[in-house]
Amino acid sequence: MVCPDRVAGDRPPPAVVAVVPLKAIGSSKTRMAPALSPDDRALLLRRTFDRVVAAARRCVAVTEVLVVVGDDRGAAWAMMSGASVVRETPGPGGLNAALAEADASLADTATLVIPADLPLVTAEDLDAMVDALPGVPGVVVCPTADGGTGGLLRAPGGVVPPCYGPGSADAHVDAARRVGVPVRRLLLPGLALDLDRPSDIALAGGWRAVTAGGRGSVDSETGPVERYPHR
């Protein structure tokens, strides 16, 4: 793991909005289909989504959690978690277009994009990303093991465009360098594993570990945990 330096000059970290993309539930985790039923895939995503939102709430710099949803079911999950909701606009742009719209709505606010399928993410991981910010403007990219982006911190949010897709970690780093924005690549185990294939479940500790409710999770019967307890 790379140990980040503090923000340049030990300046206080910027206020950050955590943005969690949550595509339409029925079309999520399709690469899990050979091993999991639609209901099991939805349960898996619900539990990881809950953990991501809980981690974001406990990140010291995060002032709001915004979920970009692709359907009504995702919107219900987000509202139950106490997060703000933005609906993805139908069209060919997909995730990148939806995130660009979210950037525009947040003006000059720093944003931390965290996928909804990270089973091991912690608030400490997100705090480390904020600590690693090289300045404002600045970008921090946390790659996943397969070259995707497990965490993307941009200050301000629109300083570089979202570049999600195959090899997105390199694409985000390259985008920052093209416009001369300081960028740092940070390797964090909690952001390196996303659940795309059945084999990823074993890497996260197995089915019980991934789908168990627990402290910090949001359940349809228990309701949301306290929002931003550090504030």
N, C-alpha and C positions, 0 to 999 in steps of 0.2 A: 504494500500500500504506500502511496506517496503521501508524506506528511505535509500538508499545506502550510505556507506562511500565513501570517495574519494579513488582513487587508493593508495595502500600502500605507505606511505612516500611522498604523494603528488607528485609522479613522473608524468611527462607528459604522457598522454595516448598513447598507441602504435598506429601507423597508421593501419587502418582497411580496409579490402575489404569487402563490403556488398555483400552477395551471396543470390540471390533470385531464388528459384526453381520455374519453371513454366512448369508444365506438358503439354502434348498435349492438345490444347484447346478443341477439340471435345470430349475428354474423361474426361474432368474436371467437377467437381460439379455434378456428376451423382446422388447424393442423393437429389439434388434439382429438379430432373426430374419430380416428381409428381406435382410440383407447377409451374415450369418454363420451357419455351420452350428452345431449344438449343440456339437460338439467345439471349434470355434473360440471360441464364447462361453465355454466352460469354461476354455480356455487363457487367454483375455483376463482373466477373473476371477481365475484362479490367479496370474497375474503381478502384477496390481494388489494382490491380497491380500498376496502376498509383500512387495511394496514398503511397504505400510501397516504390516505387522508389523515389518519391519526399521526403519522410521522410528520406530515407537513404542519399540522396544528402545533406540534411541540417544537418545531424549529424556531429558534429565538427571533429570527428576522422576519418570519412570515406573519403578515397582518391579515391575509384573506386567502381562502382556498376557492378557486374557480374551476368548475368542472365543465369541459366542453363535451356535450352529450350528443349521441347520434339517434336516440329514440326516447320514448316516454318512460320506459323502464329505467334507463340510465338516469333520466331526470329525477325520478322518484328516489333512486339510491342517493343521488347527490343532495337532494333536499333533506332527506332523512339524516344525512351526515352533517347538516348545517352549512354546507358549502353553497356558494353562489353558482348559478347555472347559466351557461350560454349554449344555445343549440347550434349544432353544426349545420351550415347551409348546404342543402343538397346541390350536387354538381360535381364536375370532374376534378376539382382541386383537392378533394380529400382532406387529410389531416393538416397538411401545410397551409391550405387556404383557411381552414377553421382557426388555426393558431394565429395566422396573420390578422384575421378579424379580431381575435381576442387582443392581440397587441395593439391594434388601432383603438380599441375601446378603453385601453388602460393608459393611453398617452405615454408619459415618460417614466412610468413605474417599472422597476426591475421585475422580471418574471423568472420563475423557476419551473420549468416544464418537467413533470415526472410522469412516466407511463403508469397506467393503472394495474399493470401485471408484474410488479416487483415484489416477490414474496419475502425478501430479507431486508428491505429498506428500514432505516431507523432515523430518528430525528438527528442523531449525531452525524450521520452521513450528510444530511442536508445542511447542518451547521458547518461541517467541514467544507462544503461547496461554497458557502457564503464567505467563510474565512479565506478561501483561496482566490476570491475575486481580485484580479490584478489592479483594479481601479474602476472608475466610472468615466467614460465608457469602458466596458470590459465584458469578457465572456469566459465561462468555465464549462468545459465539456467532460462528462463522465461516460466513458464508453461501456457498453455491454461486452460480454465475452465474444459475441459474434460480430462485433463492429458496429452495432447499433448505438443509440444514445440512451443511456439510463437516466441521465440528468443533464439538463441544459439550463444554465443560469446566464441571463443576458441583462445587462444594466446600461441603458434602459432596454425594455423588452424588444423594441423594434430595431435595435442597433444592427443586427444581422437577421436575415430571414430564416424561418424554420426550414430545414432541409431533410426532413424525415424520409426514410426509404433505405434500401440496401447501402451499407457503408456510410450511414449518416453521421457517425462520430467524426470521421475524416472530413466529410462535407461541411460540417459546422465549423471545424477548425479552419478549413480552407476559406470559407466565407468570411470569417473574421479577419484573416490575414489579407484577403483581397482588398478590404476597405480600411486596413491599417488599425484595426481595433485590437488591443492587447488580449490574448487568449491563453488560457491555461488548460491543459489536459490533466485530469485527476482520476486516478484509479482507486475505486472504493468497492470492496466486495459486496456491500449491500445494494449497490447500483449496477453491478456487473451481470446479475442474473435476472433475466425476464423469462416468463413462462410461455414458450412458443411451441414446444414439442413435449410429448409424454416423458421423454428422458429427463427433461428439466425438473420434473416433479421430484425425482429421486435426489437431484442435486440440491434441492431446497429442503430436504429432510423427509420426504415422503408425503403421501396423501394426507395422513392425519395431521402432520405438522402444518401443511399448507392450508388446510381447510378448517382447522380448529379455530373457534372463536376464542377471544382472550382479551386481556387488558388492552384497551385502546381500540378494539374493534367496534364496529357499528352493526347492530343486528336489528332485523325487522321487528323483533319482539321487545328488545331492551331499549331501543332508541339511541340517539347520539351521545357520545361522551362530551364533557365540557369543552367548549371552544376556547382555544388560545389561553390555557391556564397560566402562562407566564406573563400575561398582560393584566 
